[in-house]
Amino acid sequence: MLVEETAILDKANRFIEMMRGKVNPQYRQNYHFSAPIGWINDPNGFIYYKGHYHLFYQYYPYDSRWGPMHWGHARSSDLVHWEDLPVALAPDQPYDSGGCFSGSAIERDGKLYLFYTGCQEIDGISHQHQCLAVSEDGIHFSKYSGNPVVAEKQLGENGLIQEFRDPKVIVHNDAYYMVVATKSTQSTGRIVMFQSSDLYTWHFYSVLLEGTLEQGIMWECPDLFHLDGRDVLIMSPIQIKKNGLEYHNISSTMACIGEVDWETGQMIVDNFHEMDFGMDFYAPQTTTDPNGGRVMIAWMQMWDRTLPTHELGHLWAGSMSLPRELRVKKNRLVQKPISTVYSHLVYQQGSENIAVTDTSVVFRNALSDSSYLHLVADLEKAEVFTIELLRSKTDCLKLTYDTAKQVFELDRQKLGRELTGAEEDPLNVRKVEIPLIDNQLVLEIFRDTSSVEVFINGLEVMTATFYELEKARDILFHSIGESRIQAFETASVK
């Protein structure tokens, strides 16, 4: 490790230890990962390595807004509780002087290899190129002396060097492939692949997939994996156009289900679809668990939105989603909460067989700052079924299901501080079309201090942040037409 590397990393780690106690905890998450201080965005290098899940992340410790990117680092044995580790990477070399942007991790012969995008300005032009750092213990990393390992020479005419980032390295048939996002000269998203036999020397392999003008001006954070007999490419499109109820955020997430022809290196996609129908879910990344299952985590925030924790001087901004287990069913990517979270639930109250009509049913003090709610409602005779979470005299987080339209809606307009963004209109209401299952609506809701994740009928997810002005714990149920709550239980997440 170079002396300069050590000095800049030490500076960041000393600052974190000195300042972490000054963070205002008012809106801090309890069981969703947040950095000890400062700004975070994309998850990076998500991997199971030597008995722990390691999570790296885009990090600027010195402010609660985006700055020159470092790689923060944490690890966990259960994906619910996290241990902070020293900063892994800092922008300390000429080739990454503009920041150590997103990337991935892979293990080889017991060593942990981090691949990241180094950003550098050359003759007034931003150059993004792919770099490598290696560790024997998964904590202390040395940057490769031959960096960058993939740069303008390897990219050639296959993309724009100014928009060339977020390498995900995978193994297929004993060869290594690097999947990288770039941009075409027509301002469409493009995913390219490079190949290597040793992780150090790479050559261009193919254009894996290219987007249309409707699919955004740039694709970020690609991740390619094989699951349930299908190839899955996930990525985060910027300024993708609305398509019905899909892609209403200024930046979004998209799953592509299909098949990769490894002879040509091209992907044929059978189905494109949005991955999360909430307002705050971006840059997801996956890894495999020790049993070969596929697990995903994402940045639980969105670009170009107001950030109350920054505006209020709380010294931190951003957190991660609850990790999710993935499957492919009927050509769609299906997510469920990480199974380990259930062993941390302490149940508080439950009821069953409750009739709900025009007379509302209220449960007092049902939700804490770290809570879980499970609901099964029979809506055979209902027209509209509404749940008001965190209900006070004036505010609530409203969840509504319209049985005729088969549409579920999440509405945070009347909950806490106003949130605005780069969308044409403030985006505080989103909807997803989803059928009932045997006339039932089945919800799993994970509420943390300033976030909610709603899993709907095991098929779709909606994720949103919020910032309460007044603490509220009540839940109200209301129905047009008769609904029957067949099961209702709440728990604290410990």
Residue, then its C-alpha position, 0 to 999 in steps of 0.5 A: m500500500l502506498v504511503e499516500e493511500t495510508a494517509i488519506l484512508d487514515k484521515a477518513n477513519r480518524f474523522i469518522e471516529m472523532m465525529r460519529g458521536k455528533v450525528n443526530p439520531q432523530y431519523r436514524q434507522n435501527y435495522h437498516f444499514s446506515a453509515p456511522i456519519g456522512w453521505i452514502n449511496d450505491p451498495n458496492g462489493f456485496i459478497y459472502y466472504k470468510g463467514h460474513y456478508h461484506l457490504f461496501y458502499q459509495y461514501y463521503p464521510y465529510d458531509s451529508r451530501w455527495g462528495p469525492m467518493h470513498w468506499g465505506h465498509a461493513r459486515s454482517s453474519d445475519l444481514v440484519h445487524w451490521e458491524d462498521l469496518p474501516v474505509a476500504l478505498a479512498p480517491d488517492q491516486p491520479y487514476d481515481s482522483g475524481g472518486c472511487f465510483s461503484g463496483s463489485a467484489i469477487e473471491r479468488d484463492g482466498k483473496l478478495y478482489l474489489f473492482y471499481t470505477g476510477c474517475q479522472e479528468i484528462d485534458g478537460i475530459s472526464h475519464q471513467h475506467q475500471c480499477l482493481a484492489v486486492s486484500e488477503d483479509g477482506i479488510h485492508f486493500s492494496k490497489y493494483s500497480g497496473n491500474p486501470v485494468v480496463a480503460e479507453k483502449q479496451l472500450g474502444e468505440n463501444g461506449l463513451i469513456q465519460e460514462f463508463r462505470d460500475p463493473k460487476v465481475i462474474v464467473h462463467n465456464d471458468a472464465y471471468y466476465m466484467v459487466v459494465a455500464t456505458k452510454s451510446t452516442q445516441s444517448t441510450g443505455r448500453i451494457v458491455m462485457f470484458q473477459s479475463s482468465d486471471l482478473y488482471t488482463w482484460h479484453f473487450y468481449s461484447v455489447l451485452l444489451e443496448g437500450t431504446l430511447e424510451q429506456g433512459i439516457m444511461w444505465e447504471c449499476p448492472d448485475l448479471f446472474h443465472l437464477d431458476g433457469r433464466d439469465v437476469l440482468i438488473m440495472s438502474p436507468i436514468q430518466i427512463k420514460k413512464n410506462g403505465l404505472e412503471y418508472h415514475n421516478i426520475s431514476s429507476t430500477m429495471a430487471c431484464i429476464g431472458e437468455v445470454d448467448w455466451e458465444t456472441g455475448q449478447m442477451i435476448v430479453d423476454n421481459f423488462h419490468e420495474m423492480d420496486f414500485g416505491m419512491d426510494f430504491y436504487a442501484p441494487q446489487t446481488t450476491t450468493d448466500p452460502n446455500g447458493g441462493r441469490v440475495m439483493i440489497a439496494w440504496m434506499q433513497m433516490w437522486d435529486r430528492t430533498l434530504p431532511t437529514h442534510e437540511l437539518g444538519h444531522l450529519w448523515a444521509g442515506s441508508m440501505s434496503l432490507p436485503r431480499e431473497l430473489r426468485v424468478k417466477k413467470n418471467r418476473l423477478v420476485q423478492k421476499p424479505i431476507s429469511t434471517v429477519y424473522s428470527h429477530l421478531v418479538y411479537q406484540q399483538g395479533s388478532e384474526n377474523i375482524a370485520v371491517t366496513d364503513t366503521s373504521v377499526v383502530f389498533r392503538n400503539a401497534l407500530s414502534d420505530s422498528s416494527y413488522l406487520h403481517l396482514v391477511a385480508d379477505l376482500e371478496k366483498a370489498e370495493v376499496f380497502t384502506i390502511e392508515l399507518l402511523r396515524s395521528k390527528t392529521d397525518c398518516l401513511k396510507l395504503t389502499y387496495d382497489t379491488a375492481k382495478q386490482v391496484f395497490e397504492l402507497d401515499r406518503q403525502k400526509l406523513g411528515r416533512e415535505l419531500t420533493g425531487a426532479e420529477e415534474d410533480p412531487l412524487n409521493v404517491r405510487k401504484v402497482e397493479i397486482p391481483l388478489i390471491d383467492n380474494q386475499l390481500v397479503l402484506e408484510i410491512f417492515r417499518d424502520t424509523s424513517s422508511v417503510e418496505v411493503f411486500i404485496n402478495g409475495l409478488e411486488v414491493m414498494t419502498a419509501t422514506f419519510y420523516e415524521l414531524e410527530k411520532a404516531r403508532d396507531i393503525l386504522f383499517h377502513s373498507i368500502g364494502e365488507s373486508r375481513i381481516q383473517a390474520f393481523e400481527t405486529a412485532s418489533v425487530k430486535 
